[in-house]
Amino acid sequence: MYWKEILQVYEDMGVEDIIPIAHTRVKPNIKVLLDESGNFVGAMLNEQDRFTIPCTIESESRTSGCSPHPIHDNMQYLCSEYDDPKCKEKHESYMKQLGEYIEEVDDELAKSVYRFLEKGLLRDCIKDLLKKVNLPEEKVMVCFTMVSREALTRVSESEEKYKAYCLHALQAGDGQDFQWRDYYLKTLAPNGVCSITGKPDFIPPTYPKGIRNSRDSAKLFVGGAPQKQKENLNSMPGINPGYVISQKIIHTLQCMDYEGAQWAYQVIRENKGVTNEVVSKIENEREMIEKEKKRFEKKIVKSFNKITQNKEWMAKKNEENCDDN
């Protein structure tokens, strides 16, 4: 594997701004808009767009069991109204994890979501949308975005402006949460030596899949005890990279294969291209300084253009490997 080349692409593409460490990408069925006090503002169905969400090692690789994501998740984790004991266990585990997080970190979105879910109003607020999703209700994926009450007040002078503002907040919102990333990494004490860097690191018990596409079941790395690894790999040699570097490598490959193009398309589509109006909007909403605005503009364009180059690089490497064999 060409780890150095992949890690250089990670830096060049700005992958950490698309899929940060301790995050994954999902396709939510419903997006919910809240204010900072945990009040419901609105919601919409989502058919195509993908969304970056914080995760844990266990929740990123879950197939069953009880492993909640930190903020955005399925209804069975978010709602306390289901009679199934497994759903109740999942909701309690989710609220416990989120509650412990917001006790330590002043994360506005996380606090807003916690306050909203404490009221037990989610299911009722989105009941009409839930009926339109062709899934069992408890499997419906819900992601949250937030706007300030002050911003809502500013646009409430006309119903048309208010609706347009809320719709844009729902469509353009994404879930990168660097506060979660920093908090979560502090909980992972070194427990071994990274096979790539040769330095002490936290070696995760499992690694995520979904590298070539969102439904891809193949894994780049295999976790677990050495004996279990031998069984899974049919006695072939394996490596155990540390959590951080494995995240960088896997997220870079995901961005090169499919996530990066989707992310760049969504950003440019919602902002109608990288224009002066976009930069002004970013300045107003995020209070960016001039230097940050220019960097953001360049990042989108660079990421969008870099994807094609990286795909060509991957194809060339594959050809070289075939020739060697």
C-alpha positions in Angstrom: 0.0 0.0 0.0 1.2 3.5 -0.8 0.4 5.0 2.6 2.5 8.1 2.2 0.8 9.0 -1.1 -2.6 8.5 0.4 -1.8 10.6 3.4 -0.5 13.3 1.0 -3.8 13.2 -0.8 -5.5 13.5 2.6 -3.7 16.8 3.1 -4.1 18.1 -0.5 -7.9 17.4 -0.6 -8.6 18.8 2.9 -10.3 15.5 3.8 -10.5 16.4 7.5 -12.9 19.1 6.6 -15.1 16.7 4.7 -15.0 13.6 6.9 -13.1 14.4 10.1 -11.6 11.7 12.3 -14.4 10.1 14.5 -17.0 10.8 11.7 -18.7 8.9 9.0 -21.0 9.8 6.1 -24.7 8.6 5.9 -27.7 9.4 3.8 -30.4 10.6 6.2 -34.1 10.0 5.5 -35.2 13.1 7.3 -33.4 16.4 8.3 -34.7 18.3 11.3 -34.0 21.9 12.0 -33.8 23.2 15.7 -32.9 26.4 17.4 -30.3 26.7 20.1 -32.8 26.1 22.8 -34.0 22.7 21.4 -37.2 24.0 19.9 -38.4 22.4 16.7 -38.3 24.8 13.7 -38.9 22.5 10.7 -38.1 19.3 8.9 -37.7 17.9 5.4 -37.3 14.6 3.5 -33.9 13.9 2.1 -33.7 11.7 -0.9 -30.2 11.9 -2.3 -27.8 14.1 -0.2 -25.3 12.5 2.1 -24.4 14.0 5.5 -21.3 13.9 7.7 -22.0 12.8 11.3 -19.9 12.2 14.4 -19.4 8.5 15.4 -17.6 6.2 17.7 -15.4 3.2 16.7 -18.3 0.9 17.6 -21.1 2.9 16.0 -19.2 3.4 12.7 -18.9 -0.4 12.3 -22.2 -1.5 13.8 -24.4 -4.0 12.2 -26.6 -4.9 15.2 -26.4 -4.6 19.0 -26.5 -1.3 20.8 -23.9 1.3 19.6 -25.3 4.8 19.4 -23.9 7.6 17.3 -23.2 10.7 19.4 -25.8 13.1 17.9 -27.5 12.0 14.6 -29.0 8.5 14.5 -32.0 6.2 13.7 -35.3 6.7 15.3 -34.8 3.7 17.5 -32.0 5.5 19.2 -33.7 9.0 19.2 -37.2 8.1 20.3 -38.3 6.7 23.7 -41.9 5.8 22.6 -41.3 2.4 21.1 -42.4 -0.6 23.1 -39.6 -2.9 22.0 -37.2 -3.4 24.9 -34.2 -3.2 22.5 -35.3 0.2 21.3 -35.7 1.4 24.8 -32.2 0.2 25.6 -30.8 1.9 22.6 -32.5 5.2 23.4 -31.2 5.1 27.0 -27.7 4.4 25.8 -27.9 7.2 23.3 -29.1 9.7 25.8 -26.5 8.6 28.4 -23.7 9.0 25.9 -24.9 12.4 24.6 -25.5 13.6 28.2 -22.0 12.7 29.3 -20.6 14.5 26.2 -22.5 17.8 26.8 -21.5 17.8 30.4 -17.9 18.0 29.3 -18.2 20.1 26.1 -20.1 23.2 25.2 -21.4 21.9 21.9 -24.4 24.0 20.9 -25.9 21.6 18.4 -25.5 18.6 20.8 -27.1 20.5 23.6 -30.0 21.6 21.4 -30.6 18.0 20.3 -30.5 16.7 23.9 -33.0 19.4 25.0 -35.3 18.6 22.2 -35.2 14.8 22.6 -35.8 15.2 26.4 -39.2 16.7 25.5 -40.2 13.5 23.7 -41.6 15.4 20.7 -39.6 14.1 17.8 -42.0 11.4 16.6 -45.0 13.8 16.8 -43.1 16.6 15.0 -42.1 14.5 12.0 -45.0 12.0 11.9 -46.2 13.1 8.4 -42.7 12.7 7.0 -42.2 9.3 8.7 -45.1 8.0 6.8 -43.4 8.9 3.5 -40.2 6.9 4.2 -40.3 3.4 2.8 -38.7 1.9 5.9 -39.7 0.5 9.3 -40.2 3.7 11.4 -37.5 2.8 13.9 -34.9 2.4 11.1 -35.4 5.9 9.7 -32.2 8.0 9.9 -32.6 11.5 11.3 -30.0 14.2 11.1 -30.1 17.6 12.8 -29.1 21.1 11.9 -29.4 24.3 13.9 -30.1 28.0 13.4 -30.1 30.7 16.0 -33.3 32.2 17.2 -31.8 35.6 16.5 -31.3 34.7 12.8 -34.9 33.4 12.6 -36.1 36.7 14.0 -34.2 38.7 11.4 -35.9 36.8 8.5 -39.3 36.6 10.1 -40.4 39.9 8.6 -41.8 38.0 5.6 -43.1 34.4 5.4 -41.3 33.9 2.1 -37.9 34.9 3.5 -38.5 32.8 6.6 -39.3 29.6 4.6 -36.4 30.2 2.2 -34.0 30.6 5.1 -35.1 27.5 6.9 -35.1 25.4 3.7 -31.5 26.6 2.9 -30.4 25.7 6.5 -31.9 22.2 6.1 -30.5 21.6 2.6 -27.0 23.1 3.1 -26.4 21.9 6.6 -23.7 19.3 7.3 -22.7 17.6 10.6 -18.9 18.0 10.9 -18.3 18.4 14.7 -14.7 19.1 15.6 -15.6 19.5 19.2 -16.7 15.8 19.2 -13.6 14.7 17.4 -11.3 16.4 20.0 -13.3 15.1 22.9 -13.5 11.5 21.6 -9.8 11.3 20.8 -8.9 12.2 24.4 -10.8 9.1 25.6 -8.6 6.8 23.5 -5.4 6.0 25.5 -2.6 4.2 23.6 -2.9 0.4 23.9 -0.4 -0.8 21.3 1.9 0.2 18.5 0.7 1.4 15.1 1.8 -0.9 12.3 2.2 2.1 9.9 3.9 4.8 12.1 5.6 2.5 14.5 4.5 4.7 17.4 2.3 4.1 20.4 -1.3 4.6 19.5 -4.9 3.4 20.2 -5.4 0.2 18.1 -9.2 -0.1 17.5 -10.9 -3.5 17.9 -12.5 -3.0 14.5 -12.3 -0.9 11.4 -15.0 0.5 9.1 -16.1 -0.7 5.8 -17.9 1.2 2.9 -14.6 2.2 1.3 -15.4 1.8 -2.5 -19.1 2.7 -2.1 -21.6 3.1 0.8 -22.7 -0.6 0.5 -19.2 -2.1 0.2 -18.7 -4.8 2.8 -15.0 -5.2 2.2 -12.5 -3.8 4.7 -9.1 -2.4 4.2 -7.9 -3.4 7.7 -9.1 -6.3 9.9 -9.3 -5.8 13.7 -9.7 -8.2 16.6 -7.4 -10.6 18.4 -4.4 -12.1 16.4 -6.0 -15.5 16.2 -9.2 -14.1 14.9 -7.4 -12.1 12.3 -5.6 -15.2 11.1 -9.0 -16.9 10.7 -10.5 -13.9 8.8 -7.5 -13.5 6.6 -6.8 -17.2 6.0 -3.4 -16.9 7.7 -2.3 -14.1 5.4 -0.2 -11.3 7.2 -2.2 -8.3 8.5 -1.4 -5.0 10.0 -3.0 -3.1 12.8 -2.8 0.7 12.2 -3.7 3.2 15.0 -7.1 4.7 15.0 -6.1 8.2 13.7 -4.1 7.1 10.8 -6.6 4.4 9.8 -9.3 7.1 9.8 -7.2 9.3 7.6 -6.5 6.6 5.1 -10.0 5.2 4.9 -11.7 8.6 4.7 -9.3 9.6 1.9 -10.1 6.5 -0.1 -13.8 7.1 0.5 -13.5 10.7 -0.7 -11.5 9.7 -3.8 -14.0 7.0 -4.7 -17.4 8.6 -4.1 -17.8 10.8 -1.0 -15.6 13.7 -2.1 -17.5 14.3 -5.4 -20.8 14.1 -3.7 -19.7 16.6 -1.0 -18.3 19.1 -3.5 -21.4 18.8 -5.7 -23.7 19.5 -2.7 -21.7 22.5 -1.6 -21.5 24.1 -5.0 -25.1 23.3 -5.9 -26.5 24.8 -2.7 -24.3 27.9 -3.0 -24.9 28.1 -6.8 -21.2 28.0 -7.5 -18.3 29.6 -5.6 -19.3 33.2 -6.1 -18.9 36.5 -4.2 -22.5 36.1 -2.9 -21.5 32.7 -1.4 -18.5 34.3 0.4 -20.7 37.0 1.7 -23.2 34.5 3.0 -20.5 32.5 4.7 -19.1 35.7 6.3 -22.5 36.6 7.7 -23.4 33.2 9.0 -20.0 32.0 10.2 -18.4 35.4 11.0 -15.3 34.5 8.9 -12.4 36.9 8.5 -11.2 37.7 5.0 -8.4 35.2 5.1 -10.7 32.4 6.1 -13.2 33.2 3.4 -10.5 33.0 0.7 -9.3 29.7 2.1 -12.8 28.2 2.1 -13.4 29.3 -1.5 -10.1 27.7 -2.6 -10.8 24.6 -0.6 -14.0 23.8 -2.4 -12.5 24.4 -5.9 -9.4 22.5 -5.0 -11.3 19.5 -3.6 -13.6 19.4 -6.6 -10.7 19.4 -9.1 -8.5 17.1 -7.1 -11.0 14.2 -7.2 -10.4 13.6 -10.9 -6.7 13.7 -10.5 -6.8 11.2 -7.6 -9.0 8.8 -9.6 -6.4 8.8 -12.4 -3.7 8.2 -9.8 -5.5 5.2 -8.4 -6.1 3.8 -11.9 -2.4 4.2 -12.8 -1.3 2.4 -9.5 -3.7 -0.4 -10.3 -2.2 -0.8 -13.8 1.3 -0.8 -12.3 0.3 -3.6 -9.8 -1.2 -5.6 -12.7 2.0 -5.2 -14.7 4.1 -6.4 -11.7 2.0 -9.5 -11.4 
